[in-house]
Amino acid sequence: MRKALIFLAVLYATLLPAILKAQSNAITPDHVYMNNIKSVKLNQAGDPLSLPMVTLGSGEKLELSFDDLDNDVKDYYYTFVLCNADWSLAQVNQLEYLRGFSEQRIQTYRLSSIAFQKYTHYSVTLPGSNSFPTRAGNYILKVYLESDTTQLAFTRRLLVVDNRAGITGYIQQPVNPKLFRTHQKVNFEVNMGALNIPNPFDQVKVVILQNGRWDNAISNLRPQFINGNVIKYNTEMDCVFPGGKEWRWIDLRSFRLQTERVKHTEYHRNSTDVYAQPDVERADKIYQFIKDINGKYYLATLDDYDPNFEGDYATVHFQFLSPEPYAQYNMYIFGEVTNYECNDANKMTYNPATRAYECSLFLKQGYYNYIYGLVDQHDPAGKFDTSLTEGDSWETENNYTILLYYRGLGARYDELVSTLTLNSILNRK
């Protein structure tokens, strides 16, 4: 009997990494799997434009909300999955990083009332008292049906930080003359404090986000200089981002009024079509400051309605004028509104009759930022690029969030031990 138990233990330890890797590959962060799910928001309580990040043991809360267009009541559950800095699944049992129940049912919901588009609005405050993370790090929030994780509705990234180190930094123009007028460079150094780091090249990892985006995050950075517990990351070609331009916008807080950047609206018996003002290429245009929300969106109405369950939906039609199509490129409309993804839902189609790229999105009342970009049809990585459609400028206002990860000796996952957000205008040197 004892030999059998030893054999099973060895077998489990051998197979666990492969099992975890397979599970990790099956999870795509920040992705909606069901077509009936719309308007997913996960943010700090009271701030719809914030990163979904809380401090370990602080009592800080996140708000999760979404709509189900099936307009019925379903049993949605959620759970947390611990990941490493690169979002691979951590080889740690859930009992080691989650206290309370492994899954929780979302019990707060409300049927829509006055909207043409009927839906059910769900919401929950995270972490709850009956299920919460006990370790700092990256988490994937999984929401699924009927307590069945194979019926995945959507996923969202979630960050839990344990402030055990410090980061200081600033933004500057790159010295490289090719990048001087178009890019922004993040300079920073970290103080690891009392953390044990005999091998900082393997134990310390840094990720930099521009406006909360993970699709163009910079990682795998090598320190330029190490002095005791202070590590500097200031090499000339590292930590450099294209500045981009201020995000385009459309105000959809009212379908009754002709709000900003709405060309006209068509009203039907049970639906609404909104036509946005056509957009044009601005890569060769001089930079112009516009107060934006850095690619985010928030739900709101101008008619004193509650946007959660009284806000309506409309089919919003976008146009990007172009004398001819971009050869060998696909165009996408992009932002938090599209989950920062490039897929068939937000792919634009070139219409020779109107000489414009066109795309329609089904959106709830609110205020939206977006941009246009291209993906090379022959690029296996499918890198999203805005240099031809939007252009880049050093003056652009952007937020940069530095995430510092630490892996202790013998540890099996990466802890998030410090964060810092810098603004390219307020923290410019």
C-alpha positions in Angstrom: 0.0 0.0 0.0 2.8 2.4 0.9 4.6 1.7 -2.4 1.4 2.4 -4.3 1.0 5.7 -2.5 4.6 6.6 -3.3 4.2 5.7 -6.9 1.0 7.8 -7.2 2.8 10.8 -5.6 5.8 10.5 -8.0 3.4 10.2 -10.9 1.4 13.2 -9.8 4.6 15.3 -9.4 5.8 14.2 -12.9 2.5 14.9 -14.7 1.6 18.1 -12.9 3.7 20.5 -15.0 2.3 19.0 -18.2 -1.2 19.3 -16.9 -0.8 22.9 -15.8 0.8 23.8 -19.1 -2.1 22.3 -21.1 -4.5 24.2 -18.9 -2.6 27.4 -19.4 -2.6 27.1 -23.1 -6.4 26.7 -23.0 -6.9 30.1 -21.3 -6.7 33.3 -23.2 -6.6 36.3 -20.9 -9.1 39.2 -21.6 -11.1 37.2 -24.0 -14.9 36.9 -24.4 -15.9 33.3 -25.5 -19.7 33.8 -25.8 -21.4 36.0 -28.3 -24.2 36.9 -25.9 -21.7 38.5 -23.4 -21.2 42.3 -23.9 -19.8 45.3 -22.0 -17.5 43.4 -19.7 -15.8 45.8 -17.2 -13.3 44.9 -14.4 -11.8 47.9 -12.6 -11.1 49.4 -9.1 -14.3 50.2 -7.3 -15.6 53.6 -8.4 -13.0 54.1 -11.2 -14.0 52.6 -14.5 -10.8 53.7 -16.2 -8.4 52.0 -13.7 -6.3 48.9 -13.9 -7.9 45.9 -12.1 -5.3 45.9 -9.4 -5.6 45.6 -5.6 -3.0 45.5 -2.7 -2.8 42.3 -0.9 -4.6 42.4 2.5 -5.7 46.0 2.0 -9.4 45.5 1.7 -9.4 47.3 -1.7 -12.2 46.1 -4.0 -12.7 45.6 -7.7 -16.0 45.8 -9.6 -16.9 43.2 -12.2 -20.0 43.8 -14.5 -21.3 42.5 -17.8 -24.4 42.0 -19.8 -26.0 38.9 -21.1 -28.1 39.6 -24.2 -30.1 36.4 -23.9 -32.2 38.3 -21.4 -32.7 35.4 -19.0 -31.2 34.4 -15.6 -28.2 32.0 -15.7 -25.9 30.7 -13.0 -22.5 32.3 -13.7 -19.6 31.3 -11.5 -16.1 32.7 -11.1 -12.7 31.6 -9.9 -9.2 32.9 -9.7 -6.2 31.2 -11.4 -2.6 32.2 -10.3 -0.2 32.9 -13.2 3.5 33.8 -13.6 4.8 37.2 -14.9 4.4 35.9 -18.5 0.8 34.7 -17.8 1.7 31.0 -17.9 -0.1 29.0 -15.3 1.8 28.9 -12.0 2.6 25.4 -10.8 0.9 25.9 -7.5 -2.2 24.2 -6.1 -5.2 26.4 -5.8 -5.4 25.6 -2.1 -2.1 27.4 -1.6 -3.2 30.8 -3.1 -7.0 30.9 -2.6 -8.8 31.1 0.7 -12.4 30.1 1.0 -14.4 28.4 -1.7 -12.6 27.6 -5.0 -15.6 29.1 -7.0 -18.4 31.6 -6.3 -21.7 32.2 -7.9 -22.5 35.7 -9.2 -25.8 36.4 -7.4 -26.4 40.1 -8.2 -28.3 40.6 -11.5 -31.0 42.8 -12.9 -33.1 42.6 -16.0 -33.0 45.6 -18.3 -36.0 47.9 -18.1 -36.5 50.6 -20.8 -33.9 49.6 -23.4 -34.9 48.3 -26.8 -32.2 45.7 -26.5 -33.2 43.4 -23.7 -30.4 42.0 -21.5 -29.5 40.9 -18.0 -26.9 42.9 -16.1 -24.7 41.0 -13.7 -22.3 42.5 -11.2 -20.1 41.4 -8.3 -17.5 42.9 -6.0 -14.1 41.2 -5.9 -12.5 39.8 -4.0 -15.4 38.5 -1.9 -15.3 37.5 1.7 -15.8 33.8 0.8 -13.1 33.5 -1.9 -10.0 35.7 -2.1 -6.4 35.4 -3.2 -3.7 35.1 -0.5 -0.6 35.5 -2.7 0.6 38.5 -4.7 0.9 38.0 -8.4 -1.0 37.8 -11.7 -4.4 36.2 -11.8 -6.8 35.3 -14.5 -10.4 35.7 -13.5 -12.5 33.0 -15.2 -16.3 33.4 -15.4 -18.3 30.4 -16.6 -21.7 28.8 -16.6 -23.3 26.2 -14.3 -20.1 25.6 -12.3 -18.6 24.0 -15.4 -15.3 25.5 -16.3 -15.6 24.1 -19.9 -18.5 26.6 -20.4 -16.2 29.6 -20.2 -18.0 32.9 -20.8 -15.0 35.3 -20.5 -11.7 35.9 -18.8 -10.1 39.0 -17.3 -6.6 39.8 -16.0 -6.3 40.8 -12.3 -3.3 42.0 -10.4 -2.6 41.5 -6.7 0.4 43.5 -5.4 2.3 43.1 -2.2 4.4 46.2 -1.8 7.8 44.9 -0.7 10.0 46.9 -3.0 10.2 50.4 -4.5 10.3 51.9 -8.0 11.3 55.4 -9.1 11.4 56.7 -12.6 10.6 59.3 -15.3 9.8 59.7 -19.0 12.2 61.3 -21.5 12.8 61.6 -25.2 15.1 58.9 -26.6 18.6 60.1 -27.6 18.4 58.1 -30.8 17.7 60.7 -33.6 15.5 58.2 -35.4 13.2 57.9 -32.4 13.6 61.4 -30.9 10.4 62.9 -32.2 8.2 59.8 -32.3 8.9 57.7 -29.2 8.9 57.9 -25.5 11.5 56.2 -23.2 10.8 55.0 -19.6 13.7 55.3 -17.3 13.5 53.7 -13.9 15.3 52.0 -11.1 14.1 49.5 -8.4 15.1 49.1 -4.8 14.5 45.5 -3.8 14.8 46.4 -0.1 15.0 43.3 2.2 14.2 40.8 -0.5 16.8 38.1 -1.0 18.1 38.4 -4.6 21.4 36.6 -5.0 20.6 36.3 -8.7 18.6 39.3 -9.9 18.9 38.3 -13.6 16.7 35.2 -12.9 14.7 36.3 -9.8 13.6 39.7 -10.9 11.3 40.4 -13.9 9.9 43.7 -15.1 6.9 44.4 -17.4 6.0 47.8 -18.7 2.4 48.6 -19.9 1.5 51.6 -22.1 -2.0 52.7 -21.1 -2.8 49.4 -19.5 -2.3 47.4 -22.8 -0.8 44.0 -22.7 -0.6 43.5 -26.5 2.4 45.8 -26.7 3.9 45.3 -23.2 7.7 45.4 -22.9 9.3 42.5 -20.9 12.5 40.4 -20.7 14.4 43.5 -19.7 18.1 43.2 -18.6 19.4 45.5 -15.9 21.9 48.1 -17.0 23.5 48.5 -13.5 23.3 46.7 -10.2 24.4 48.3 -6.9 23.5 46.3 -3.9 19.7 46.2 -3.8 19.3 49.0 -6.4 18.8 47.8 -10.0 18.8 50.4 -12.8 17.1 49.9 -16.2 18.3 52.8 -18.4 19.9 51.3 -21.5 19.2 53.4 -24.6 17.3 50.9 -26.7 15.2 49.3 -23.9 11.9 50.6 -22.5 11.1 52.6 -25.6 7.5 52.9 -26.9 6.1 54.5 -30.0 4.3 57.6 -28.7 1.2 57.2 -30.8 -1.4 60.0 -31.0 -4.2 60.9 -28.7 -7.0 58.3 -29.0 -10.0 59.0 -31.2 -13.4 59.2 -29.5 -17.1 59.0 -29.8 -19.8 60.1 -27.4 -22.6 57.6 -27.2 -24.1 58.7 -23.9 -27.3 59.6 -25.7 -29.0 58.1 -28.7 -31.7 60.8 -28.6 -29.3 63.7 -29.0 -26.6 64.1 -31.7 -23.6 63.8 -29.4 -20.0 64.5 -30.2 -18.6 62.8 -33.3 -22.0 61.3 -34.3 -22.9 62.0 -37.9 -26.5 60.9 -37.7 -28.7 58.3 -36.1 -31.4 56.0 -37.6 -34.3 54.9 -35.4 -36.1 51.7 -36.0 -39.0 50.0 -34.2 -36.8 47.9 -32.0 -33.2 49.0 -32.7 -31.0 52.0 -33.3 -28.2 52.6 -35.8 -25.6 55.2 -35.1 -23.2 56.5 -37.8 -19.9 57.9 -36.6 -18.2 60.8 -38.3 -15.8 59.3 -40.9 -12.2 59.2 -39.8 -9.1 59.9 -41.9 -5.4 59.0 -41.7 -3.4 61.3 -39.5 0.1 59.8 -39.6 1.3 62.9 -41.5 -0.7 65.4 -39.4 0.9 67.7 -36.8 0.3 66.5 -33.2 -2.8 68.0 -31.5 -3.5 67.5 -27.9 -7.0 66.1 -27.1 -8.0 65.1 -23.6 -8.6 61.4 -24.0 -9.1 58.4 -21.7 -6.1 56.4 -23.1 -8.1 53.8 -25.0 -10.6 53.0 -22.3 -14.4 53.4 -22.2 -17.0 53.9 -19.6 -20.8 53.3 -19.5 -22.9 56.4 -19.0 -26.1 58.2 -20.1 -27.0 61.9 -20.4 -30.7 61.3 -19.7 -30.3 60.5 -15.9 -30.7 56.8 -16.6 -28.8 54.1 -14.8 -26.4 52.8 -17.5 -26.1 49.4 -15.9 -29.7 48.2 -16.5 -31.4 51.2 -18.3 -28.6 51.9 -20.9 -29.5 50.8 -24.4 -27.4 49.3 -27.2 -27.0 50.4 -30.8 -25.2 49.2 -33.9 -22.4 51.8 -34.4 -21.0 52.1 -37.9 -17.4 53.3 -38.3 -15.7 54.5 -41.5 -12.0 55.1 -42.2 -11.6 57.0 -45.5 -8.9 55.8 -47.8 -8.4 56.4 -51.5 -7.3 52.7 -51.9 -6.8 49.7 -49.6 -3.6 49.1 -47.8 -1.9 46.3 -49.8 -1.3 43.1 -47.9 -2.7 44.6 -44.6 -5.8 44.0 -42.7 -7.3 47.0 -40.8 -8.9 46.8 -37.3 -10.6 49.2 -35.0 -9.0 48.8 -31.6 -9.2 49.7 -27.9 -10.6 48.4 -24.6 -13.9 48.3 -26.5 -12.5 45.4 -28.6 -10.6 43.8 -25.7 -7.4 45.0 -27.4 -7.8 42.1 -29.8 -7.7 41.8 -33.6 -10.3 39.3 -34.8 -13.3 39.1 -37.2 -15.5 41.1 -34.9 -13.5 44.3 -35.2 -11.9 43.7 -38.6 -12.7 46.4 -41.1 -13.8 45.7 -44.7 -12.8 48.0 -47.6 -15.8 49.3 -49.6 -14.7 50.5 -53.1 -18.1 52.3 -53.5 -17.4 54.6 -50.5 -13.6 54.4 -50.7 -13.5 53.6 -47.1 -12.9 50.8 -44.6 -16.1 50.0 -42.7 -16.9 48.1 -39.5 -19.9 47.9 -37.2 -19.8 47.3 -33.4 -22.8 46.7 -31.1 -22.2 49.1 -28.2 -23.9 50.2 -25.1 -24.4 53.8 -24.2 -21.2 55.4 -23.0 -18.0 57.2 -23.9 -15.5 55.3 -26.1 -11.9 55.7 -27.2 -10.5 53.8 -30.1 -7.8 53.9 -32.8 -7.2 52.2 -36.2 -4.3 50.0 -37.0 -3.0 47.5 -39.5 -1.8 43.8 -39.3 0.5 42.4 -42.0 -1.3 39.5 -43.6 2.1 37.7 -43.8 3.2 38.4 -40.2 2.8 35.1 -38.1 2.8 37.2 -34.9 0.0 39.4 -36.1 1.5 42.6 -34.7 -0.9 45.5 -34.5 0.7 48.7 -35.9 -0.6 52.2 -36.1 2.3 54.0 -37.7 0.5 54.4 -41.0 -3.0 55.1 -39.8 -2.4 57.2 -36.6 1.3 58.1 -36.6 3.6 58.7 -33.6 4.5 61.8 -31.6 6.8 62.4 -28.6 4.3 64.9 -27.2 1.5 62.4 -26.8 0.0 61.9 -23.3 0.4 58.3 -22.2 0.4 56.4 -18.9 3.1 53.8 -18.3 2.7 51.2 -15.5 5.9 49.4 -14.4 5.2 46.0 -12.8 8.0 44.4 -10.7 8.0 40.6 -10.2 10.2 38.6 -7.8 10.7 34.9 -7.5 12.2 33.7 -4.2 14.7 30.9 -4.0 12.9 27.6 -4.6 9.6 29.4 -5.3 7.2 28.1 -8.0 5.7 31.4 -9.1 6.4 35.1 -9.6 5.2 37.5 -7.0 4.1 41.1 -7.9 6.1 43.1 -5.3 5.8 46.7 -6.6 4.1 48.9 -9.2 4.5 52.5 -10.4 2.5 54.5 -12.9 4.2 57.4 -14.7 2.5 60.0 -17.0 4.4 61.1 -20.0 3.5 64.8 -19.3 3.4 65.0 -15.5 6.6 62.8 -15.1 8.5 64.1 -18.1 12.1 65.0 -17.7 
